[in-house]
């Protein structure tokens, strides 16, 4: 069943095209991941789908049964609600029924012989039960607990929660709602690994459809079956999960580059022909080719697809082998101990991931390592020749009223503009982007600018607190590559499991007031801390191999058939083109303008189709099988 459909959507702000001809459908049961570079229109698409924004051109139609739940903008009166009350307002229908039930119960307490009231009370109680009212409070409790809220905070006023906690509460509210189509924008940004895993399981068991904006690759792999990608005004649809999408995206980009190169070669060949023959014996053919050149829809260069920033990260030089020693350290505030008996070492070249639930003391530990907070017990010893750089997840180093280029320039006022611009370009700030006011930047752009400021001067020990928050996939990959190439040492707080697997060589786990060290990546940590094992049937591998062989054989047969079919079509089109050229040149009377026009238009169609068929044949012939 189709819940929602968008057709030929166009949207732009000022002169920036956000969408140009985007179309899509959402079916019941769809689990869609919405990905794309920062600022490419993902949130705009959510605003269009939810009806908070209108398209300039095009329509979005919604089935009567489709009820969209989307995180609402913050309201002033919500700060007066408790956490539990705020989440419960997701079902105002149930709250209203319960209010009426309470009012009727009070009325019947004084007038129990009222038959109309008794009947209404029974009807309301029945509706309350059918709509899930008696289980609703339990459901809210399950969701809040799963997203990392402790029970003693349920009655706290919303004004007492941090921005990240309010985002988690808003996510809880969406999950608790009545909607059958959920729109979730970066739901894992403020979740720890345990809460993210809980959300994955919750969505897996849910019967609701959803579209989720996320750059968390492990989360997308676990929760999506289709991918929508926004880029350069387009909405590209991939009918597959995230891992297959990554392969397909690479192939589409390769084919685009191939088509662009082939088209450019054909355009050059035609232009050369026109230039050589416009004043010669083949003037009419040259004029025809010139008209054909004017009709060709030019493909954009492959570079316009974007390859993300190339993050620059260099060391200030080799430190001594022992970078930092943490010996039986306890940290906390006043009489409250957050972590105790901490013991670990960082050696030159270590890439360490620091993980743990929200509130487990990770940021407090980082503040102790950089000297902002003295330990309550034990010693933290920094090695010789160690230069420390610290990335703060709150991005407190940014002056929101400054421009991007000035924010970096103030670190090195004597630097020339070319050096500053060149450095910013490595983080994705090119052209006029360098002149933007920081306040207007997206979350991902602010993160990249803060990283640029941090890494402008080299350091050999970098401490990063949630560096991937708000970064798009290309930027995360660029940061991973930079960290892997970096010859210094790193300590990184992150909840991104994919990122940790790509970067970390050691994991420190903060849990239950202390820390444990694991010599490996996140997957190794997970293997060592997961008790349950899964037994794989003995025949699975051979069955998979057999099915893979069958699929490969089918694929080879389809490919061979496609080549034969394409060659046959080319031959047919060339014969038809020869016939039309003969007819236009000799067979059709010169005064039969209608017939000449019809034949000319048909000739144009054949020429365009031939160009596409030759490109298709070249692509097919380049395919190699193992």
Secondary structure, DSSP 8 states (H G I E B T S, - for coil): -EEEEEEEEEEEETTEEEEEEEEEEEETT-EEEEEESTTSSHHHHHHHHHTSS--SEEEEEE-TT--EEE-----GGGGGSBHHHHHHGGGHHHHHHHHHHHHHHHHHHH-TT-HHHHHHHHHHHHHHHHTTHHHHHHHHHHHHHHTT--GGGTTSBGGGS-HHHHHHHHHHHHHTSS-SEEEEESTTTT--HHHHHHHHHHHHH---EEEEE---HHHHHHH-SEEEEEETTEEEEESS-HHHHHHHHHHHHHHHHHHHHHHHHHHHHHHHHHHHHTTSTTHHHHHHHHHHHHH------GGGG----------SS---SEEEEEEEEEEEETTEEEEEEEEEEEETT-EEEEEE-TTSSHHHHHHHHTTSS--SEEEEEE-TT--EEEE-TT-TT--TTSBHHHHHHTT-TTS-HHHHHHHHHTTT--GGGGGSBGGGS-HHHHHHHHHHHHHSS--SEEEEESTTTT--HHHHHHHHHHHHH--SEEEEE---HHHHHHH-SEEEEEETTEEEEESS-HHHHHHHH--------TTHHHHHHHHHHHHHHHHHHHHHHHHHHHHHHHHHHHHHHHHHHHIIIIIS-TT-HHHHHHHHHHHHHHHHHHHHHHHHHHHHHH----
